[in-house]
Amino acid sequence: MFYKSFRLILLILLVIVGVLGPNATTIWDDDKVVIQTGPGIPLGLSFIADRWSDRNLIRYGYAYEQISKRRRMLSPVIQPSSDLDLVISRRKSDNEL
C-alpha cells in the first residue's frame, strides 16, 4: 500500500486584547533571562485556521478589532527608535549632487 504523508499546517493570528495590570507579579524563567509574566505584558486572542484560509483569518481578526476597539485603548509597551530619518535624508542629499 502507498501512504501519503500530510503535514499539518495551521495559520495563527494573534490580536492583542489588553495588558497585565501594574499589580501583576513579575515571574522570570529559571535562568533569569525571560520574563514569563509581569506588569504591562500583552494578552492576546488567537485565531487559528487551516492553510489557504489567510483571507478569512485576517477578516476575523480585523472584525474583532473593529468591534472591540481595544487597539485604540492600548499604548505600546516599548517605543522603538530608529535613525531611519537620518538615512532617508542622507540618501536624498546624495541624489541631489
C-alpha positions as CSV (number, residue, x, y, z in Angstrom):
1,M,0.0,0.0,0.0
2,F,1.1,3.5,-0.7
3,Y,0.7,6.1,2.1
4,K,0.9,9.8,1.6
5,S,2.3,11.8,4.5
6,F,0.5,15.1,5.1
7,R,2.0,17.8,7.2
8,L,-0.4,19.8,9.3
9,I,-0.2,23.5,8.5
10,L,-2.1,25.9,10.7
11,L,-2.2,29.7,10.5
12,I,-2.3,31.7,13.7
13,L,-3.3,35.3,14.0
14,L,-2.8,37.0,17.4
15,V,-4.9,40.0,18.3
16,I,-3.8,42.0,21.4
17,V,-6.7,42.4,23.7
18,G,-5.1,44.0,26.7
19,V,-2.1,44.0,29.1
20,L,-1.5,42.8,32.6
21,G,-2.1,45.4,35.2
22,P,0.6,47.3,37.3
23,N,0.0,44.9,40.2
24,A,0.9,41.8,38.3
25,T,3.7,39.7,39.8
26,T,6.9,39.5,37.7
27,I,7.9,35.9,37.1
28,W,11.2,35.1,35.5
29,D,12.3,31.8,33.9
30,D,14.8,29.6,35.7
31,D,17.8,31.2,34.0
32,K,16.6,34.8,34.8
33,V,16.6,35.7,31.1
34,V,13.0,35.8,30.0
35,I,10.1,37.4,31.9
36,Q,7.2,34.9,31.7
37,T,4.6,37.3,33.2
38,G,4.7,40.8,34.7
39,P,3.1,44.3,34.5
40,G,2.5,45.5,31.0
41,I,2.8,42.1,29.3
42,P,0.4,42.0,26.4
43,L,-2.5,39.5,26.4
44,G,-3.8,38.2,23.1
45,L,-6.6,36.3,21.5
46,S,-5.5,33.7,18.9
47,F,-7.5,32.9,15.8
48,I,-6.4,29.5,14.3
49,A,-7.3,28.3,10.8
50,D,-6.2,25.7,8.2
51,R,-3.9,26.5,5.4
52,W,-5.2,28.5,2.4
53,S,-7.6,30.4,4.7
54,D,-5.5,33.5,5.2
55,R,-8.1,35.9,3.9
56,N,-10.8,34.6,6.4
57,L,-8.3,34.6,9.2
58,I,-7.4,38.3,8.6
59,R,-11.1,39.1,8.3
60,Y,-11.9,37.5,11.7
61,G,-9.0,39.4,13.4
62,Y,-10.0,42.7,11.7
63,A,-13.6,42.3,12.6
64,Y,-12.7,41.6,16.2
65,E,-10.5,44.7,16.4
66,Q,-13.3,46.9,14.9
67,I,-16.0,45.6,17.3
68,S,-13.9,45.6,20.4
69,K,-12.0,48.9,19.8
70,R,-9.2,47.5,22.0
71,R,-6.4,48.8,19.8
72,R,-7.3,52.4,20.5
73,M,-7.2,51.8,24.2
74,L,-3.7,50.2,24.3
75,S,-0.4,52.1,24.3
76,P,2.8,50.4,23.2
77,V,4.9,48.7,25.9
78,I,8.1,49.5,24.0
79,Q,8.6,52.5,21.8
80,P,11.0,51.6,19.0
81,S,13.5,54.2,18.0
82,S,15.4,54.4,14.7
83,D,17.7,56.6,12.8
84,L,15.7,56.0,9.6
85,D,15.0,59.7,9.2
86,L,18.8,60.3,9.1
87,V,19.3,57.6,6.5
88,I,16.5,58.9,4.3
89,S,17.7,62.5,4.4
90,R,21.2,61.4,3.6
91,R,20.0,59.5,0.5
92,K,18.0,62.5,-0.7
93,S,21.0,64.8,-0.3
94,D,23.3,62.3,-2.1
95,N,21.0,62.1,-5.0
96,E,20.8,65.9,-5.3
97,L,24.5,66.1,-6.0
